[in-house]
Every structure is written in C-alpha cells, then in structure tokens.
Amino acid sequence: MANIPSDPMMLLSFVNTKLRDEYDSLQLMCDDMELDVQEITAKLNSIDYEYHADLNKFM
C-alpha cells in the first residue's frame, strides 16, 4: 500500500477523513491513491468497521 497508516485505528481515521474531505467513494479514493479496496476493507473489517457506501464512510 501507499504511505498510509498500518495501524487499523489510524487507518480508519485516515480513510474516513479522506472520504469526507476529498472523495465521493472508497473506489475513487483507492483508484486515485493506487490502493487495494479489498485490503483496506479487510483491515478495517478486522476491527469491526464496515464501509457504508450510502454514507461514504466506515462505521
């Protein structure tokens, strides 16, 4: 992955901030930042957070 936090809680904050401020979807963010959607989703699922496309954030 790109230079993003490896700690799941820090990653959660990072991703949700990016989604709130810069991107309309997780897919757009991952495409733009050359990240793997499944890898991000799996790491955040491991701490019981799921992506909600309708809200564009992990909860």
CYANA upper distance limits for C-alpha pairs under 8 A (distance plus 0.5 A):
  1 MET  CA     34 GLU  CA      8.13
  1 MET  CA     35 LEU  CA      6.21
  1 MET  CA     36 ASP  CA      7.79
  2 ALA  CA     33 MET  CA      7.69
  2 ALA  CA     34 GLU  CA      7.59
  2 ALA  CA     35 LEU  CA      7.11
  4 ILE  CA     11 LEU  CA      7.51
  4 ILE  CA     14 PHE  CA      8.26
  5 PRO  CA     10 MET  CA      6.34
  5 PRO  CA     11 LEU  CA      5.55
  5 PRO  CA     14 PHE  CA      7.93
  6 SER  CA     10 MET  CA      7.84
  6 SER  CA     11 LEU  CA      6.90
  7 ASP  CA     11 LEU  CA      6.48
  8 PRO  CA     12 LEU  CA      6.56
  8 PRO  CA     43 LYS  CA      6.80
  8 PRO  CA     44 LEU  CA      6.57
  8 PRO  CA     47 ILE  CA      7.54
  9 MET  CA     13 SER  CA      7.00
  9 MET  CA     44 LEU  CA      8.49
  9 MET  CA     47 ILE  CA      8.37
 10 MET  CA     14 PHE  CA      6.64
 11 LEU  CA     15 VAL  CA      6.43
 11 LEU  CA     44 LEU  CA      8.23
 12 LEU  CA     16 ASN  CA      6.53
 12 LEU  CA     44 LEU  CA      7.16
 12 LEU  CA     58 PHE  CA      7.74
 13 SER  CA     17 THR  CA      6.53
 14 PHE  CA     18 LYS  CA      6.75
 15 VAL  CA     19 LEU  CA      6.58
 16 ASN  CA     20 ARG  CA      6.50
 16 ASN  CA     57 LYS  CA      6.03
 16 ASN  CA     58 PHE  CA      7.00
 17 THR  CA     21 ASP  CA      6.48
 18 LYS  CA     22 GLU  CA      5.81
 18 LYS  CA     23 TYR  CA      6.89
 18 LYS  CA     29 MET  CA      8.16
 19 LEU  CA     23 TYR  CA      5.27
 19 LEU  CA     24 ASP  CA      6.96
 19 LEU  CA     25 SER  CA      7.11
 19 LEU  CA     26 LEU  CA      7.37
 19 LEU  CA     29 MET  CA      7.73
 19 LEU  CA     56 ASN  CA      6.96
 19 LEU  CA     57 LYS  CA      7.03
 20 ARG  CA     24 ASP  CA      8.35
 20 ARG  CA     56 ASN  CA      7.91
 20 ARG  CA     57 LYS  CA      8.00
 23 TYR  CA     28 LEU  CA      6.94
 23 TYR  CA     29 MET  CA      6.25
 24 ASP  CA     28 LEU  CA      7.35
 24 ASP  CA     29 MET  CA      8.34
 24 ASP  CA     56 ASN  CA      7.39
 25 SER  CA     29 MET  CA      6.89
 25 SER  CA     53 ALA  CA      7.41
 25 SER  CA     56 ASN  CA      6.38
 26 LEU  CA     30 CYS  CA      6.64
 26 LEU  CA     37 VAL  CA      7.79
 26 LEU  CA     53 ALA  CA      8.29
 26 LEU  CA     56 ASN  CA      7.64
 27 GLN  CA     31 ASP  CA      6.52
 27 GLN  CA     37 VAL  CA      7.11
 28 LEU  CA     32 ASP  CA      6.53
 29 MET  CA     33 MET  CA      6.49
 29 MET  CA     35 LEU  CA      8.41
 30 CYS  CA     34 GLU  CA      5.98
 30 CYS  CA     35 LEU  CA      5.00
 30 CYS  CA     36 ASP  CA      6.70
 30 CYS  CA     37 VAL  CA      6.54
 31 ASP  CA     35 LEU  CA      6.90
 35 LEU  CA     39 GLU  CA      8.50
 35 LEU  CA     40 ILE  CA      8.23
 36 ASP  CA     40 ILE  CA      6.86
 37 VAL  CA     41 THR  CA      6.53
 38 GLN  CA     42 ALA  CA      6.38
 39 GLU  CA     43 LYS  CA      6.64
 40 ILE  CA     44 LEU  CA      6.78
 41 THR  CA     45 ASN  CA      6.39
 41 THR  CA     50 GLU  CA      7.68
 41 THR  CA     51 TYR  CA      7.75
 42 ALA  CA     46 SER  CA      6.67
 43 LYS  CA     47 ILE  CA      7.78
 44 LEU  CA     48 ASP  CA      7.13
 44 LEU  CA     49 TYR  CA      5.82
 44 LEU  CA     50 GLU  CA      7.36
 44 LEU  CA     58 PHE  CA      8.40
 45 ASN  CA     49 TYR  CA      5.37
 45 ASN  CA     50 GLU  CA      6.24
 49 TYR  CA     58 PHE  CA      6.22
 49 TYR  CA     59 MET  CA      5.54
 50 GLU  CA     58 PHE  CA      5.63
 50 GLU  CA     59 MET  CA      6.04
 51 TYR  CA     56 ASN  CA      7.61
 51 TYR  CA     57 LYS  CA      6.11
 51 TYR  CA     58 PHE  CA      4.70
 51 TYR  CA     59 MET  CA      6.97
 52 HIS  CA     56 ASN  CA      6.15
 52 HIS  CA     57 LYS  CA      6.09
 52 HIS  CA     58 PHE  CA      6.49
 52 HIS  CA     59 MET  CA      7.59
 53 ALA  CA     57 LYS  CA      7.31
